[in-house]
Amino acid sequence: MTATEALRNQVKKYIDTADEDSLRRVNAILEIDQHIPRDYDKSEWWDDADFVKELDNRYDAMESGEDKGVTVDELKSSIENARQKKYGK
């Protein structure tokens, strides 16, 4: 048995016995992971011209007042509302 197969079996056993909250957390991690390119290297984000351009555009929008942004409290409230809507908690 390869290391990958052993890990797969271990994860299957965990999933078979996990409670609903644990399953939701595992699912959330897997959903996020699907959107990360396999060649992604977070230490070199500054070499990604498109990403840097997007950051510059967002910064400029904030500085000009075009994008008002949100406070930390507004962000927390938005996250909590989305969580309640999705999970009912």
ROMAR-181875 format. One line per field, with one value per atom (N, C-alpha, C): residue number from 1; residue in one letter; atom name; x, y, z. Coordinates in Angstrom, 3 decimals. Example, Ala and Ser with C-alpha at 12.3 -4.5 7.8 and 13.67 -1.06 7.14 Angstrom:
! ROMAR-181875
num <- 1 / 1 / 1 / 2 / 2 / 2
residuo <- A / A / A / S / S / S
atomo <- N / CA / C / N / CA / C
xx <- 13.190 / 12.300 / 13.200 / 12.850 / 13.670 / 12.900
yy <- -5.690 / -4.500 / -3.300 / -2.250 / -1.060 / 0.030
zz <- 7.800 / 7.800 / 7.800 / 7.080 / 7.140 / 7.870
This chain:
! ROMAR-181875
num <- 1 / 1 / 1 / 2 / 2 / 2 / 3 / 3 / 3 / 4 / 4 / 4 / 5 / 5 / 5 / 6 / 6 / 6 / 7 / 7 / 7 / 8 / 8 / 8 / 9 / 9 / 9 / 10 / 10 / 10 / 11 / 11 / 11 / 12 / 12 / 12 / 13 / 13 / 13 / 14 / 14 / 14 / 15 / 15 / 15 / 16 / 16 / 16 / 17 / 17 / 17 / 18 / 18 / 18 / 19 / 19 / 19 / 20 / 20 / 20 / 21 / 21 / 21 / 22 / 22 / 22 / 23 / 23 / 23 / 24 / 24 / 24 / 25 / 25 / 25 / 26 / 26 / 26 / 27 / 27 / 27 / 28 / 28 / 28 / 29 / 29 / 29 / 30 / 30 / 30 / 31 / 31 / 31 / 32 / 32 / 32 / 33 / 33 / 33 / 34 / 34 / 34 / 35 / 35 / 35 / 36 / 36 / 36 / 37 / 37 / 37 / 38 / 38 / 38 / 39 / 39 / 39 / 40 / 40 / 40 / 41 / 41 / 41 / 42 / 42 / 42 / 43 / 43 / 43 / 44 / 44 / 44 / 45 / 45 / 45 / 46 / 46 / 46 / 47 / 47 / 47 / 48 / 48 / 48 / 49 / 49 / 49 / 50 / 50 / 50 / 51 / 51 / 51 / 52 / 52 / 52 / 53 / 53 / 53 / 54 / 54 / 54 / 55 / 55 / 55 / 56 / 56 / 56 / 57 / 57 / 57 / 58 / 58 / 58 / 59 / 59 / 59 / 60 / 60 / 60 / 61 / 61 / 61 / 62 / 62 / 62 / 63 / 63 / 63 / 64 / 64 / 64 / 65 / 65 / 65 / 66 / 66 / 66 / 67 / 67 / 67 / 68 / 68 / 68 / 69 / 69 / 69 / 70 / 70 / 70 / 71 / 71 / 71 / 72 / 72 / 72 / 73 / 73 / 73 / 74 / 74 / 74 / 75 / 75 / 75 / 76 / 76 / 76 / 77 / 77 / 77 / 78 / 78 / 78 / 79 / 79 / 79 / 80 / 80 / 80 / 81 / 81 / 81 / 82 / 82 / 82 / 83 / 83 / 83 / 84 / 84 / 84 / 85 / 85 / 85 / 86 / 86 / 86 / 87 / 87 / 87 / 88 / 88 / 88 / 89 / 89 / 89
residuo <- M / M / M / T / T / T / A / A / A / T / T / T / E / E / E / A / A / A / L / L / L / R / R / R / N / N / N / Q / Q / Q / V / V / V / K / K / K / K / K / K / Y / Y / Y / I / I / I / D / D / D / T / T / T / A / A / A / D / D / D / E / E / E / D / D / D / S / S / S / L / L / L / R / R / R / R / R / R / V / V / V / N / N / N / A / A / A / I / I / I / L / L / L / E / E / E / I / I / I / D / D / D / Q / Q / Q / H / H / H / I / I / I / P / P / P / R / R / R / D / D / D / Y / Y / Y / D / D / D / K / K / K / S / S / S / E / E / E / W / W / W / W / W / W / D / D / D / D / D / D / A / A / A / D / D / D / F / F / F / V / V / V / K / K / K / E / E / E / L / L / L / D / D / D / N / N / N / R / R / R / Y / Y / Y / D / D / D / A / A / A / M / M / M / E / E / E / S / S / S / G / G / G / E / E / E / D / D / D / K / K / K / G / G / G / V / V / V / T / T / T / V / V / V / D / D / D / E / E / E / L / L / L / K / K / K / S / S / S / S / S / S / I / I / I / E / E / E / N / N / N / A / A / A / R / R / R / Q / Q / Q / K / K / K / K / K / K / Y / Y / Y / G / G / G / K / K / K
atomo <- N / CA / C / N / CA / C / N / CA / C / N / CA / C / N / CA / C / N / CA / C / N / CA / C / N / CA / C / N / CA / C / N / CA / C / N / CA / C / N / CA / C / N / CA / C / N / CA / C / N / CA / C / N / CA / C / N / CA / C / N / CA / C / N / CA / C / N / CA / C / N / CA / C / N / CA / C / N / CA / C / N / CA / C / N / CA / C / N / CA / C / N / CA / C / N / CA / C / N / CA / C / N / CA / C / N / CA / C / N / CA / C / N / CA / C / N / CA / C / N / CA / C / N / CA / C / N / CA / C / N / CA / C / N / CA / C / N / CA / C / N / CA / C / N / CA / C / N / CA / C / N / CA / C / N / CA / C / N / CA / C / N / CA / C / N / CA / C / N / CA / C / N / CA / C / N / CA / C / N / CA / C / N / CA / C / N / CA / C / N / CA / C / N / CA / C / N / CA / C / N / CA / C / N / CA / C / N / CA / C / N / CA / C / N / CA / C / N / CA / C / N / CA / C / N / CA / C / N / CA / C / N / CA / C / N / CA / C / N / CA / C / N / CA / C / N / CA / C / N / CA / C / N / CA / C / N / CA / C / N / CA / C / N / CA / C / N / CA / C / N / CA / C / N / CA / C / N / CA / C / N / CA / C / N / CA / C / N / CA / C / N / CA / C / N / CA / C / N / CA / C / N / CA / C / N / CA / C / N / CA / C
xx <- 0.851 / 0.000 / 0.900 / 0.575 / 1.357 / 0.935 / 1.749 / 1.433 / 0.126 / -0.098 / -1.342 / -2.546 / -2.425 / -3.531 / -3.801 / -2.756 / -2.918 / -3.613 / -3.201 / -3.823 / -5.282 / -5.568 / -6.941 / -7.813 / -7.303 / -8.057 / -8.282 / -7.266 / -7.389 / -8.456 / -8.461 / -9.449 / -10.852 / -10.985 / -12.292 / -12.826 / -11.970 / -12.392 / -12.849 / -12.107 / -12.473 / -13.845 / -14.040 / -15.302 / -16.467 / -16.254 / -17.326 / -17.798 / -16.954 / -17.317 / -17.482 / -17.247 / -17.278 / -18.712 / -18.844 / -20.148 / -20.384 / -21.580 / -21.956 / -21.080 / -20.791 / -19.953 / -18.568 / -17.989 / -16.675 / -16.736 / -17.793 / -17.954 / -18.084 / -18.789 / -18.922 / -17.557 / -16.754 / -15.421 / -14.534 / -14.547 / -13.748 / -14.216 / -15.509 / -16.053 / -15.630 / -15.666 / -15.263 / -13.798 / -12.956 / -11.531 / -11.357 / -12.065 / -11.941 / -12.477 / -13.558 / -14.099 / -13.100 / -12.476 / -11.476 / -10.288 / -9.850 / -8.679 / -8.876 / -10.102 / -10.373 / -10.085 / -10.095 / -9.918 / -8.475 / -7.587 / -6.182 / -5.410 / -4.808 / -4.042 / -2.924 / -2.677 / -1.653 / -0.250 / -0.047 / 1.275 / 1.379 / 0.394 / 0.355 / 1.490 / 2.229 / 3.289 / 3.079 / 2.532 / 2.157 / 3.340 / 4.548 / 5.711 / 6.089 / 5.431 / 5.785 / 4.595 / 3.651 / 2.476 / 2.835 / 3.887 / 4.286 / 4.787 / 5.078 / 5.497 / 4.313 / 3.113 / 1.898 / 1.346 / 1.624 / 1.264 / -0.235 / -1.068 / -2.522 / -2.971 / -2.386 / -2.755 / -2.321 / -1.117 / -0.621 / -1.469 / -1.855 / -2.701 / -4.048 / -4.628 / -5.900 / -5.751 / -4.659 / -4.423 / -4.297 / -3.555 / -3.394 / -4.732 / -5.571 / -6.886 / -7.754 / -7.718 / -8.517 / -8.001 / -6.684 / -6.093 / -6.506 / -6.399 / -6.763 / -8.239 / -9.107 / -10.538 / -10.795 / -10.066 / -10.219 / -9.721 / -8.574 / -7.988 / -8.853 / -9.478 / -10.286 / -11.670 / -12.075 / -13.407 / -14.445 / -14.044 / -14.968 / -15.481 / -14.597 / -14.954 / -14.829 / -15.931 / -15.936 / -15.367 / -15.297 / -14.789 / -15.802 / -15.397 / -16.258 / -15.416 / -16.083 / -15.383 / -15.236 / -14.392 / -14.222 / -15.549 / -16.287 / -17.582 / -18.579 / -18.571 / -19.459 / -19.073 / -17.785 / -17.309 / -17.725 / -17.518 / -17.907 / -19.408 / -20.197 / -21.646 / -22.033 / -21.386 / -21.660 / -21.325 / -20.205 / -19.802 / -20.799 / -21.200 / -22.157 / -23.500 / -23.952 / -25.215 / -25.134 / -24.012 / -23.828 / -23.793 / -23.124 / -23.051 / -24.451 / -25.212 / -26.569 / -27.448 / -27.290 / -28.089 / -27.735 / -26.452 / -26.012 / -26.244 / -25.919 / -25.938 / -27.051 / -27.736 / -28.809 / -28.344 / -27.089 / -26.551 / -26.141
yy <- -1.175 / 0.000 / 1.242 / 2.167 / 3.402 / 4.345 / 5.364 / 6.364 / 7.074 / 7.326 / 7.988 / 7.110 / 5.814 / 4.897 / 4.803 / 4.773 / 4.711 / 5.968 / 7.111 / 8.371 / 8.409 / 7.957 / 7.922 / 7.047 / 5.902 / 5.012 / 5.651 / 6.338 / 7.006 / 8.099 / 8.870 / 9.937 / 9.347 / 8.251 / 7.604 / 7.152 / 6.580 / 6.144 / 7.337 / 8.437 / 9.643 / 10.138 / 10.206 / 10.717 / 9.825 / 8.522 / 7.589 / 7.754 / 8.290 / 8.437 / 9.886 / 10.829 / 12.251 / 12.746 / 13.722 / 14.342 / 15.390 / 15.936 / 16.852 / 18.102 / 18.690 / 19.894 / 19.613 / 18.479 / 18.116 / 17.912 / 17.271 / 17.066 / 18.389 / 19.335 / 20.659 / 21.346 / 21.224 / 21.843 / 21.186 / 19.862 / 19.148 / 19.536 / 19.584 / 19.957 / 21.369 / 22.299 / 23.678 / 23.735 / 22.983 / 22.949 / 22.404 / 21.328 / 20.723 / 21.643 / 22.367 / 23.304 / 24.424 / 24.938 / 25.993 / 25.456 / 24.263 / 23.665 / 23.498 / 23.246 / 23.060 / 24.322 / 25.468 / 26.731 / 27.241 / 26.499 / 26.909 / 26.177 / 26.913 / 26.248 / 25.392 / 24.250 / 23.328 / 23.932 / 24.880 / 25.500 / 26.782 / 27.017 / 28.214 / 28.195 / 29.298 / 29.446 / 30.789 / 30.769 / 32.015 / 32.920 / 32.405 / 33.255 / 34.108 / 33.879 / 34.625 / 35.369 / 35.778 / 36.459 / 37.746 / 38.397 / 39.669 / 39.510 / 38.278 / 38.033 / 37.795 / 37.723 / 37.509 / 38.877 / 39.282 / 40.624 / 40.894 / 39.912 / 40.101 / 40.318 / 39.560 / 39.691 / 41.051 / 41.463 / 42.764 / 43.887 / 43.756 / 44.772 / 44.862 / 43.707 / 43.694 / 44.365 / 44.075 / 44.732 / 46.242 / 46.661 / 48.093 / 48.747 / 48.079 / 48.629 / 48.778 / 47.775 / 47.839 / 48.932 / 49.057 / 50.105 / 51.489 / 51.674 / 52.954 / 53.282 / 52.262 / 52.478 / 52.891 / 52.307 / 52.686 / 54.113 / 54.419 / 55.751 / 56.845 / 56.564 / 57.580 / 57.730 / 56.777 / 56.823 / 56.103 / 55.580 / 54.829 / 53.585 / 52.938 / 51.797 / 52.264 / 52.276 / 52.769 / 51.756 / 50.481 / 49.458 / 49.145 / 48.346 / 47.990 / 48.002 / 48.209 / 48.138 / 46.668 / 46.411 / 45.043 / 44.533 / 45.378 / 44.963 / 44.620 / 45.407 / 45.113 / 43.784 / 43.525 / 42.274 / 41.085 / 41.204 / 40.123 / 39.851 / 40.908 / 40.762 / 40.080 / 40.464 / 39.860 / 38.374 / 38.021 / 36.615 / 35.829 / 36.381 / 35.707 / 35.521 / 36.547 / 36.439 / 35.363 / 35.307 / 34.286 / 32.891 / 32.761 / 31.466 / 31.010 / 31.933 / 31.584 / 31.198 / 31.921 / 31.628 / 30.256 / 29.935 / 28.665 / 27.488 / 27.659 / 26.527 / 26.599 / 27.730 / 27.865 / 27.951 / 28.385 / 28.476 / 29.886
zz <- 0.000 / 0.000 / 0.000 / -0.890 / -0.963 / 0.160 / 0.363 / 1.389 / 1.050 / -0.231 / -0.651 / -0.350 / -0.639 / -0.357 / 1.144 / 1.933 / 3.389 / 3.902 / 3.387 / 3.792 / 3.365 / 2.159 / 1.663 / 2.571 / 2.962 / 3.859 / 5.224 / 5.731 / 7.026 / 6.961 / 5.879 / 5.725 / 5.593 / 4.848 / 4.709 / 6.065 / 6.889 / 8.224 / 9.061 / 8.963 / 9.703 / 9.251 / 7.945 / 7.403 / 7.817 / 7.819 / 8.178 / 9.624 / 10.493 / 11.903 / 12.355 / 11.465 / 11.839 / 12.058 / 12.958 / 13.160 / 12.065 / 12.020 / 10.950 / 10.910 / 12.059 / 12.076 / 11.506 / 11.869 / 11.343 / 9.829 / 9.358 / 7.921 / 7.177 / 7.778 / 7.141 / 7.037 / 8.088 / 8.055 / 6.996 / 6.947 / 5.946 / 4.545 / 4.359 / 3.055 / 2.661 / 3.605 / 3.317 / 2.881 / 3.555 / 3.194 / 1.781 / 1.476 / 0.149 / -0.944 / -0.662 / -1.640 / -1.928 / -0.899 / -1.082 / -1.863 / -1.511 / -2.149 / -3.649 / -4.092 / -5.517 / -6.329 / -5.697 / -6.401 / -6.376 / -5.735 / -5.671 / -6.759 / -7.684 / -8.743 / -8.150 / -8.729 / -8.222 / -8.293 / -9.207 / -9.315 / -8.489 / -7.633 / -6.807 / -5.791 / -5.748 / -4.747 / -4.081 / -2.864 / -2.202 / -1.908 / -2.010 / -1.750 / -2.957 / -4.093 / -5.307 / -5.907 / -5.081 / -5.604 / -6.337 / -5.930 / -6.519 / -7.951 / -8.375 / -9.753 / -10.685 / -10.133 / -10.928 / -11.318 / -12.565 / -13.031 / -12.923 / -13.245 / -13.165 / -11.727 / -10.812 / -9.405 / -8.865 / -9.176 / -8.722 / -9.307 / -10.572 / -11.201 / -10.482 / -10.139 / -9.409 / -8.044 / -7.341 / -6.051 / -6.230 / -7.256 / -7.526 / -7.825 / -8.626 / -8.962 / -7.716 / -6.859 / -5.633 / -4.696 / -4.605 / -3.771 / -4.294 / -5.611 / -6.217 / -5.974 / -6.069 / -5.836 / -4.395 / -3.465 / -2.061 / -1.827 / -2.394 / -2.202 / -2.816 / -3.961 / -4.647 / -4.021 / -3.190 / -2.590 / -3.431 / -4.597 / -5.453 / -4.707 / -3.980 / -3.136 / -1.693 / -0.972 / 0.404 / 1.388 / 0.964 / 1.868 / 2.953 / 3.911 / 5.039 / 6.308 / 7.412 / 8.693 / 9.086 / 10.069 / 10.564 / 11.114 / 11.820 / 12.370 / 11.260 / 10.180 / 9.051 / 8.394 / 8.270 / 7.693 / 8.559 / 9.868 / 10.780 / 10.690 / 10.639 / 10.541 / 9.231 / 8.156 / 6.853 / 6.841 / 7.445 / 7.524 / 8.360 / 9.484 / 10.356 / 9.648 / 8.920 / 8.185 / 7.106 / 6.398 / 5.358 / 5.971 / 7.116 / 7.803 / 8.226 / 8.808 / 9.239 / 8.059 / 6.969 / 5.774 / 5.205 / 5.181 / 4.592 / 5.524 / 6.802 / 7.740 / 8.775 / 8.853 / 9.830 / 11.264 / 11.461 / 12.828 / 13.122
